[in-house]
Amino acid sequence: MAGTVYSALFLGLAALTRHAVVVGLLYTLFWEGVLGSVLSGIRYLSVGAWGREVAHAVSPLLGTVDVATAYAVVAAVVVTLGSVWFTGDRLRSFTLRGDE
């Protein structure tokens, strides 16, 4: 589930900026890695935490993250649909041009 959300989120970043790989790596490194391990409130806005919570709901042997499973699923669906809609909206007005 987290892979689908990450794909949709990075697709939205690709439609937003020319440097989507750099922005995606910075997001993953700082938001999910550094800030996610230092600040406990970040888990409510962390795609990785949502994925771990859904994985824990499927298999209780995996560790929990203290995020409600319903919240994790709803947040993942909202972010996925929002990112796909944003990307479609941006690509609808896309015109192919030469190098800038």
Backbone hydrogen bonds, N-H to C=O, Kabsch-Sander energy under -0.5 kcal/mol:
donor,donor_aa,acceptor,acceptor_aa,energy
5,V,1,M,-2.0
6,Y,2,A,-2.9
7,S,3,G,-2.2
8,A,4,T,-2.3
9,L,5,V,-2.8
10,F,6,Y,-2.9
11,L,7,S,-1.8
12,G,8,A,-2.1
13,L,9,L,-2.0
14,A,10,F,-2.0
15,A,11,L,-1.5
16,L,12,G,-1.3
17,T,13,L,-2.7
23,V,19,H,-2.3
24,G,20,A,-2.7
25,L,21,V,-2.4
26,L,22,V,-2.5
27,Y,23,V,-2.6
28,T,24,G,-2.5
29,L,25,L,-2.8
30,F,26,L,-2.8
31,W,26,L,-0.6
31,W,27,Y,-1.4
32,E,27,Y,-1.5
33,G,28,T,-1.0
34,V,29,L,-2.1
35,L,30,F,-3.4
36,G,31,W,-0.8
37,S,33,G,-1.2
38,V,34,V,-1.3
39,L,35,L,-2.8
40,S,38,V,-0.5
42,I,39,L,-0.8
43,R,40,S,-1.1
44,Y,41,G,-1.2
45,L,42,I,-2.1
46,S,43,R,-0.8
47,V,45,L,-0.6
50,W,46,S,-1.9
51,G,47,V,-2.3
52,R,48,G,-2.4
53,E,49,A,-2.2
54,V,50,W,-2.2
55,A,51,G,-2.3
56,H,52,R,-2.1
57,A,53,E,-1.9
58,V,54,V,-1.7
59,S,55,A,-2.7
62,L,59,S,-2.0
72,A,68,A,-2.5
73,V,69,T,-2.4
74,V,70,A,-2.6
75,A,71,Y,-3.0
76,A,72,A,-2.1
77,V,73,V,-2.3
78,V,74,V,-2.6
79,V,75,A,-2.6
80,T,76,A,-2.3
81,L,77,V,-2.8
82,G,78,V,-2.6
83,S,79,V,-2.4
84,V,80,T,-2.4
85,W,81,L,-2.5
86,F,82,G,-2.6
87,T,83,S,-2.5
88,G,84,V,-2.4
89,D,85,W,-2.5
90,R,86,F,-2.4
91,L,87,T,-2.6
92,R,88,G,-1.5
93,S,89,D,-0.8
93,S,90,R,-0.5
94,F,91,L,-1.0
